[in-house]
Amino acid sequence: MSEDLTFDPQLPELPLALDRGAVAQLFATRWPAGEPPETVRSCRLRDVKYQPGRRCVASYELEVERGGAPARTIGVVELTPDGLAHRLYDDDPRLPWLAEAADVRRMAPRFAALLGEVVLSCSVTPVRYRAGARCVFRYELSTPSRAVTIFGKLLEPGAAELAATVDALHRASVESPAMPHVPPPLAYWPELRMVLQPEVAGRAELNDLAFSQDVELATRERWLRDAGLRLAGLHALQQVPAPSRTLDEDLAELWEYLAPMAAADPALARRYEAAVDQVAAAVRDLPEPPRVASHGAFRTDQFLIQDDRLVLIDLDGFCWANPARDIGNFLAYLRWKAIRQPQRAGLIEQAGERFLEGYEAARPGVDARWLAVCRAMSMLKIAGRRYRSLTVKEWPLVPALLDAAQLALQ
C-alpha cells in the first residue's frame, strides 16, 4: 500500500493536489478570479474524486479575509495528465447557472419575490459542493418582519425530479403519522436547477444524540427505535415518483471503485474484487422482494430532530429499491463507525439493535439473506469510496471493513 500518493505516473502532481498547505499557498498567491482577498486564513479539504491516470478533482473550503471581515468560499483544484489548474467553485463549466446562485445581488430580488417582502440583507454560504454535479447553499435573509434561513440545492441532472419527489414526500409526511417529517419545497427555480427548502429549526442531529453518553440511555433508545419505525413508514408509501435502483446498478458502482484501490494497493484490490464476486454469486439465485420507497443513502445523519419529531433530509437519492437496501446501508455505516471507534463498539451495536426493533415492529419479516447481502454491499461501497476520495488516513482500517463484509455474507 502506498500512502504518499506517488503511485500514479500519469498524475505526478497528485501529492500537491492533496497538500492543504500547498493549496492554501496556491490560492493566496494566484487568486483565480476577481479581486483577491487580503489573506487565506484556512484551507480544509471537503471532497475528492480520483480517477486513476485521468483526473483528480479536490474541493477545499477556504476561509478568507476581505476588508477585515472573514468570508467563506470553495476552491477547486483539478489535476489531469496535462497539469494542475485551480478555480473557484462558482466558475464551474458544467454548472454555468451556479454563478448566479452564488451572487447575492442577483439572488436578493428572487427571494424578495418569494417572501413577498423587501430583502434588507442577504448572505450566501456554499455548504456542500461536488464539482460538475451539485451545490448546497445556505441563504440568510432579513426582511422588515423577520429573519429567515433557506437552503437551496442546485443539481444537474435531476433537479426537477427532486422538486416533485420532495413535494410528494412532504404531503405524505403530513398525511401519514408513520412517516418522518419532510420539509416542504418552498420553490423550484428551473433556470437555476435549484430546489429551496426551509431550515429545520434547531437542527439537532440524531447522529449526535444516538451516540452521546451525556444523553440518557432510555432517550437514545427511544429515538433509535423511532428511526426504524419512521423508515418503515417511508417503505410503506405508494406511488411516489422516483427511479428504480437495481442490484446490477449497485454492483456496477462497486466495480467502479476497483481501479482507484488497485492503483494504491493492488493486494487489497484483489481481496475487494473477490468480495464483490462473492456478493454477485450470493444473489444469483436469490429472488428479490418487491421494491419499496427508499431513501437511497440512509444513515443516522439523514435524520434531524425538530419539535420532538424526526425530520428526513438529503432526499436526492430517493428511489424504489429492495427494502433491505436502506436497512443494510444503515447497519453498514454503524459497523464502519465501530471500526473507527472500537472503544464504543458495544454502544454502536446496541444502536443497530434498537433501530431494527423499531423497523420490525412496523414491517416484520425482512429477508435475512437480503439484509446480509445489502450490508456487505454497503460495506464494500464504503471501502471503495475511501480510495476514490483518497482518504489516506482511513486506508489502514479498510481491511477490517472487507473482513466484516465477507463475514456478513457467511
C-alpha positions as CSV (number, residue, x, y, z in Angstrom):
1,M,0.0,0.0,0.0
2,S,1.3,3.4,-1.0
3,E,0.1,6.3,1.3
4,D,2.3,9.0,-0.1
5,L,0.2,9.5,-3.3
6,T,3.1,8.9,-5.7
7,F,1.6,5.8,-7.2
8,D,0.1,7.3,-10.3
9,P,2.7,8.1,-13.0
10,Q,0.1,9.9,-15.2
11,L,-0.7,12.3,-12.4
12,P,2.7,13.1,-10.8
13,E,1.4,16.2,-9.0
14,L,-1.2,14.2,-7.1
15,P,0.5,14.8,-3.7
16,L,0.4,18.6,-4.4
17,A,-3.4,18.5,-5.1
18,L,-4.0,16.9,-1.6
19,D,-1.5,19.1,0.3
20,R,-3.6,21.7,2.2
21,G,-0.6,24.0,2.8
22,A,0.4,24.0,-0.8
23,V,-3.2,24.5,-1.9
24,A,-3.6,27.4,0.5
25,Q,-0.4,29.0,-0.8
26,L,-1.6,28.5,-4.4
27,F,-4.8,30.4,-3.8
28,A,-3.1,33.0,-1.7
29,T,-0.6,33.8,-4.4
30,R,-2.7,33.2,-7.5
31,W,-6.3,34.0,-6.7
32,P,-8.2,32.7,-9.8
33,A,-10.9,35.3,-10.3
34,G,-11.8,38.9,-9.3
35,E,-10.2,40.9,-6.5
36,P,-8.1,38.7,-4.3
37,P,-8.7,38.6,-0.5
38,E,-6.1,40.0,1.9
39,T,-5.4,36.6,3.3
40,V,-6.4,32.9,3.1
41,R,-6.9,32.1,6.8
42,S,-7.7,28.4,6.5
43,C,-8.0,25.7,3.9
44,R,-10.0,22.5,4.6
45,L,-10.4,19.5,2.3
46,R,-14.0,18.8,1.6
47,D,-14.3,16.4,-1.4
48,V,-12.1,14.4,-3.7
49,K,-12.9,12.4,-6.7
50,Y,-10.0,10.4,-8.1
51,Q,-9.9,8.6,-11.5
52,P,-6.5,6.8,-11.9
53,G,-4.4,8.1,-14.7
54,R,-7.1,10.6,-15.8
55,R,-8.2,13.1,-13.3
56,C,-8.4,14.2,-9.6
57,V,-10.7,17.0,-8.5
58,A,-10.3,18.2,-5.0
59,S,-12.6,20.8,-3.4
60,Y,-11.4,22.9,-0.4
61,E,-13.3,25.2,2.0
62,L,-11.4,28.4,2.1
63,E,-11.8,30.9,4.8
64,V,-10.5,34.3,3.5
65,E,-10.4,37.8,4.8
66,R,-11.8,40.8,2.9
67,G,-11.9,44.2,4.4
68,G,-11.1,42.8,7.8
69,A,-14.1,40.5,7.7
70,P,-14.0,36.7,7.3
71,A,-15.8,35.1,4.4
72,R,-16.1,31.5,3.2
73,T,-15.8,30.2,-0.3
74,I,-14.8,26.9,-2.0
75,G,-11.7,26.5,-4.1
76,V,-11.2,23.7,-6.6
77,V,-8.0,22.0,-7.7
78,E,-8.2,19.8,-10.8
79,L,-5.3,17.6,-11.9
80,T,-5.1,15.9,-15.3
81,P,-2.1,14.5,-17.3
82,D,-1.9,18.0,-18.8
83,G,-1.2,19.6,-15.4
84,L,-2.8,21.3,-12.5
85,A,-5.5,24.0,-12.6
86,H,-7.4,25.8,-9.9
87,R,-10.6,27.9,-9.8
88,L,-13.4,28.9,-7.5
89,Y,-16.5,26.8,-7.2
90,D,-18.8,29.3,-8.9
91,D,-16.7,29.1,-12.1
92,D,-17.9,25.5,-12.9
93,P,-18.2,24.9,-16.7
94,R,-20.6,22.1,-16.1
95,L,-22.9,24.2,-13.9
96,P,-23.0,27.6,-15.6
97,W,-26.0,28.8,-13.6
98,L,-24.1,28.3,-10.3
99,A,-22.5,31.8,-10.6
100,E,-25.9,33.4,-10.3
101,A,-26.9,31.3,-7.3
102,A,-23.8,32.5,-5.5
103,D,-24.3,36.2,-6.3
104,V,-26.3,37.9,-3.5
105,R,-27.1,40.9,-5.8
106,R,-28.9,38.7,-8.2
107,M,-30.5,36.4,-5.6
108,A,-31.9,39.1,-3.3
109,P,-34.6,40.1,-5.8
110,R,-35.6,36.4,-6.3
111,F,-36.0,36.0,-2.5
112,A,-38.0,39.2,-2.2
113,A,-40.5,37.9,-4.8
114,L,-40.6,34.5,-3.0
115,L,-41.1,36.0,0.5
116,G,-43.3,38.9,-0.6
117,E,-41.2,41.4,1.3
118,V,-38.2,43.6,0.7
119,V,-35.0,41.8,1.4
120,L,-32.9,44.1,3.6
121,S,-29.9,41.8,3.7
122,C,-28.8,38.6,2.0
123,S,-25.8,36.4,2.6
124,V,-24.9,33.2,0.8
125,T,-22.7,30.4,2.0
126,P,-21.8,27.3,0.0
127,V,-22.3,24.4,2.4
128,R,-21.5,21.4,0.2
129,Y,-20.2,21.2,-3.4
130,R,-19.4,18.4,-5.8
131,A,-17.7,19.6,-8.9
132,G,-19.8,19.4,-12.0
133,A,-22.8,17.9,-10.2
134,R,-24.3,19.9,-7.3
135,C,-24.0,22.6,-4.7
136,V,-26.0,23.2,-1.5
137,F,-26.3,26.9,-0.4
138,R,-27.4,28.5,2.9
139,Y,-29.1,31.8,2.3
140,E,-29.5,34.0,5.4
141,L,-32.1,36.8,4.8
142,S,-33.6,39.6,6.7
143,T,-36.8,41.4,5.9
144,P,-38.8,44.1,7.7
145,S,-40.7,41.4,9.6
146,R,-38.3,38.5,10.2
147,A,-35.0,36.8,9.7
148,V,-35.1,33.6,7.7
149,T,-32.7,30.9,6.6
150,I,-33.3,29.0,3.4
151,F,-31.3,26.1,1.9
152,G,-31.0,25.8,-1.8
153,K,-29.9,22.6,-3.5
154,L,-28.6,23.1,-7.1
155,L,-28.0,19.9,-9.1
156,E,-27.8,18.6,-12.6
157,P,-29.3,16.4,-13.7
158,G,-32.4,15.6,-11.6
159,A,-33.4,19.0,-10.0
160,A,-37.0,18.9,-11.4
161,E,-37.4,15.3,-10.4
162,L,-36.1,16.1,-6.9
163,A,-38.6,19.0,-6.5
164,A,-41.5,16.7,-7.4
165,T,-40.3,14.0,-5.1
166,V,-39.8,16.3,-2.1
167,D,-43.3,17.8,-2.7
168,A,-44.8,14.3,-2.8
169,L,-42.9,13.2,0.3
170,H,-43.8,16.3,2.2
171,R,-47.5,15.8,1.5
172,A,-47.2,12.1,2.5
173,S,-45.5,13.1,5.8
174,V,-48.4,15.4,6.6
175,E,-51.0,12.8,5.9
176,S,-49.3,9.8,7.5
177,P,-48.3,9.8,11.2
178,A,-46.0,6.8,10.5
179,M,-43.8,8.9,8.2
180,P,-40.9,11.1,9.3
181,H,-41.5,14.7,8.6
182,V,-40.1,16.0,5.2
183,P,-39.7,19.8,4.9
184,P,-41.8,21.3,2.1
185,P,-40.2,22.7,-1.0
186,L,-40.6,26.5,-0.9
187,A,-39.9,26.8,-4.6
188,Y,-38.2,25.3,-7.6
189,W,-36.3,27.6,-9.9
190,P,-35.8,25.7,-13.1
191,E,-33.4,28.2,-14.7
192,L,-31.0,27.6,-11.7
193,R,-31.8,23.9,-11.3
194,M,-32.4,24.7,-7.7
195,V,-34.9,23.3,-5.0
196,L,-35.5,25.5,-2.0
197,Q,-36.4,24.3,1.5
198,P,-36.7,26.0,4.9
199,E,-34.1,25.5,7.5
200,V,-35.0,22.8,10.1
201,A,-35.3,24.8,13.3
202,G,-32.8,23.7,16.0
203,R,-31.1,21.2,13.6
204,A,-30.4,18.7,16.4
205,E,-29.0,15.6,14.7
206,L,-29.9,12.0,15.5
207,N,-26.3,11.1,14.8
208,D,-25.2,13.2,17.7
209,L,-27.9,12.2,20.1
210,A,-27.8,8.5,19.5
211,F,-24.2,8.0,20.5
212,S,-23.8,10.6,23.2
213,Q,-23.4,9.2,26.7
214,D,-24.5,12.6,28.0
215,V,-28.0,11.6,26.9
216,E,-30.0,9.1,29.0
217,L,-30.0,5.6,27.6
218,A,-33.8,5.4,27.5
219,T,-33.9,8.6,25.4
220,R,-31.3,7.3,23.0
221,E,-33.0,4.0,22.6
222,R,-36.4,5.7,22.0
223,W,-35.1,7.8,19.2
224,L,-33.3,4.9,17.6
225,R,-36.5,2.7,17.7
226,D,-38.3,5.7,16.3
227,A,-35.8,5.9,13.4
228,G,-36.5,2.3,12.5
229,L,-40.3,2.9,12.8
230,R,-40.1,6.0,10.5
231,L,-38.1,4.2,7.9
232,A,-40.8,1.5,7.9
233,G,-43.3,4.3,7.4
234,L,-41.3,5.5,4.4
235,H,-41.1,2.0,3.0
236,A,-44.9,1.7,3.2
237,L,-45.5,4.6,0.8
238,Q,-47.2,4.1,-2.5
239,Q,-46.9,5.9,-5.9
240,V,-44.2,8.4,-5.1
241,P,-42.4,9.4,-8.3
242,A,-38.8,8.1,-8.4
243,P,-36.5,5.9,-10.4
244,S,-35.8,2.3,-9.5
245,R,-32.4,1.3,-8.2
246,T,-31.4,-2.2,-9.3
247,L,-28.9,-4.7,-7.9
248,D,-27.0,-4.5,-11.2
249,E,-26.5,-0.8,-10.7
250,D,-25.2,-1.3,-7.2
251,L,-22.8,-4.0,-8.4
252,A,-21.6,-1.7,-11.2
253,E,-20.9,1.0,-8.7
254,L,-18.8,-1.4,-6.6
255,W,-16.7,-2.3,-9.7
256,E,-16.0,1.4,-10.3
257,Y,-14.1,1.6,-7.1
258,L,-11.7,-1.2,-8.0
259,A,-9.4,1.0,-10.2
260,P,-8.5,3.6,-7.5
261,M,-8.0,0.9,-5.0
262,A,-5.8,-1.1,-7.3
263,A,-3.7,2.0,-8.1
264,A,-2.8,2.4,-4.4
265,D,-2.9,-1.1,-3.0
266,P,-3.0,-4.0,-5.6
267,A,-3.1,-6.7,-3.0
268,L,-6.1,-5.2,-1.2
269,A,-7.8,-4.6,-4.5
270,R,-7.6,-8.4,-5.2
271,R,-9.4,-9.0,-1.9
272,Y,-12.0,-6.4,-2.7
273,E,-12.6,-7.9,-6.2
274,A,-13.1,-11.4,-4.6
275,A,-15.6,-9.9,-2.2
276,V,-17.6,-8.3,-5.0
277,D,-17.6,-11.6,-6.8
278,Q,-18.9,-13.2,-3.6
279,V,-21.8,-10.8,-3.5
280,A,-22.7,-11.4,-7.1
281,A,-22.6,-15.2,-6.5
282,A,-24.8,-14.8,-3.3
283,V,-27.6,-13.1,-5.2
284,R,-27.5,-15.1,-8.4
285,D,-30.5,-17.3,-7.5
286,L,-31.9,-15.2,-4.7
287,P,-35.5,-14.0,-5.5
288,E,-35.7,-10.2,-5.0
289,P,-38.6,-8.8,-2.9
290,P,-40.9,-6.1,-4.2
291,R,-39.3,-2.7,-4.3
292,V,-40.3,0.0,-1.8
293,A,-40.0,3.7,-1.5
294,S,-36.4,4.1,-0.3
295,H,-34.2,7.0,0.9
296,G,-31.3,5.7,-1.2
297,A,-28.4,6.7,1.2
298,F,-29.9,6.0,4.6
299,R,-27.7,6.7,7.7
300,T,-28.2,8.2,11.1
301,D,-27.1,11.6,9.9
302,Q,-30.1,11.8,7.5
303,F,-32.3,12.5,10.4
304,L,-32.7,15.8,12.3
305,I,-34.9,16.3,15.3
306,Q,-37.4,19.2,15.4
307,D,-40.3,19.6,17.8
308,D,-39.8,16.1,19.2
309,R,-40.2,14.6,15.7
310,L,-37.7,13.1,13.3
311,V,-37.1,15.0,10.1
312,L,-35.7,13.3,7.0
313,I,-33.3,15.2,4.8
314,D,-31.0,14.7,1.8
315,L,-33.6,13.1,-0.5
316,D,-31.8,13.4,-3.9
317,G,-31.1,9.7,-3.8
318,F,-34.7,8.7,-3.3
319,C,-35.6,5.7,-5.3
320,W,-37.6,2.4,-5.4
321,A,-35.4,-0.4,-4.2
322,N,-35.1,-3.6,-2.2
323,P,-36.3,-2.8,1.4
324,A,-33.1,-4.4,2.7
325,R,-31.0,-1.8,0.9
326,D,-31.8,1.1,3.2
327,I,-31.5,-1.1,6.3
328,G,-28.3,-2.7,5.2
329,N,-26.7,0.7,4.4
330,F,-27.7,2.0,7.9
331,L,-26.2,-1.0,9.6
332,A,-23.1,-0.9,7.4
333,Y,-22.3,2.6,8.4
334,L,-22.8,1.7,12.0
335,R,-20.2,-1.1,11.5
336,W,-17.8,1.4,9.9
337,K,-18.3,3.7,12.9
338,A,-17.5,0.8,15.3
339,I,-14.3,0.0,13.3
340,R,-13.2,3.7,13.6
341,Q,-14.3,3.9,17.3
342,P,-13.6,0.4,18.8
343,Q,-13.9,1.8,22.3
344,R,-17.6,2.5,21.6
345,A,-18.4,-0.7,19.6
346,G,-20.8,-2.1,22.1
347,L,-22.8,1.2,22.2
348,I,-22.9,1.3,18.4
349,E,-24.0,-2.3,18.1
350,Q,-26.9,-1.7,20.5
351,A,-27.9,1.3,18.4
352,G,-28.4,-1.1,15.4
353,E,-30.4,-3.5,17.5
354,R,-32.8,-0.8,18.7
355,F,-33.2,0.5,15.2
356,L,-34.1,-3.0,13.9
357,E,-36.6,-3.4,16.8
358,G,-38.4,-0.3,15.6
359,Y,-38.4,-1.2,12.0
360,E,-39.6,-4.8,12.6
361,A,-42.4,-3.6,14.9
362,A,-44.0,-2.0,11.9
363,R,-42.7,-4.2,9.0
364,P,-41.7,-7.6,10.2
365,G,-40.2,-10.3,8.0
366,V,-37.2,-8.6,6.5
367,D,-35.4,-11.3,4.5
368,A,-32.2,-12.1,6.4
369,R,-30.4,-13.2,3.3
370,W,-31.0,-9.9,1.5
371,L,-30.2,-7.9,4.6
372,A,-26.8,-9.7,4.8
373,V,-26.1,-9.0,1.1
374,C,-27.1,-5.4,1.4
375,R,-25.0,-4.9,4.5
376,A,-22.0,-6.4,2.7
377,M,-22.5,-4.3,-0.4
378,S,-22.7,-1.1,1.6
379,M,-19.5,-2.0,3.5
380,L,-17.8,-2.6,0.2
381,K,-19.1,0.7,-1.1
382,I,-17.7,2.4,2.0
383,A,-14.3,0.7,1.4
384,G,-14.2,1.6,-2.2
385,R,-15.0,5.3,-1.6
386,R,-12.1,5.6,0.8
387,Y,-9.8,5.1,-2.2
388,R,-11.8,7.1,-4.7
389,S,-11.7,10.0,-2.2
390,L,-8.0,9.4,-1.4
391,T,-8.9,9.4,2.3
392,V,-5.4,8.1,3.2
393,K,-5.8,8.3,7.0
394,E,-8.6,5.7,6.8
395,W,-6.8,3.2,4.5
396,P,-5.4,1.1,7.3
397,L,-9.0,0.4,8.5
398,V,-10.3,-0.8,5.2
399,P,-9.1,-4.4,5.6
400,A,-11.3,-4.7,8.7
401,L,-14.2,-3.4,6.6
402,L,-13.6,-6.1,4.0
403,D,-13.5,-8.7,6.8
404,A,-16.8,-7.5,8.1
405,A,-18.4,-7.6,4.6
406,Q,-17.2,-11.2,4.0
407,L,-18.4,-12.2,7.5
408,A,-21.8,-10.8,6.7
409,L,-22.0,-13.0,3.6
410,Q,-21.3,-16.1,5.6
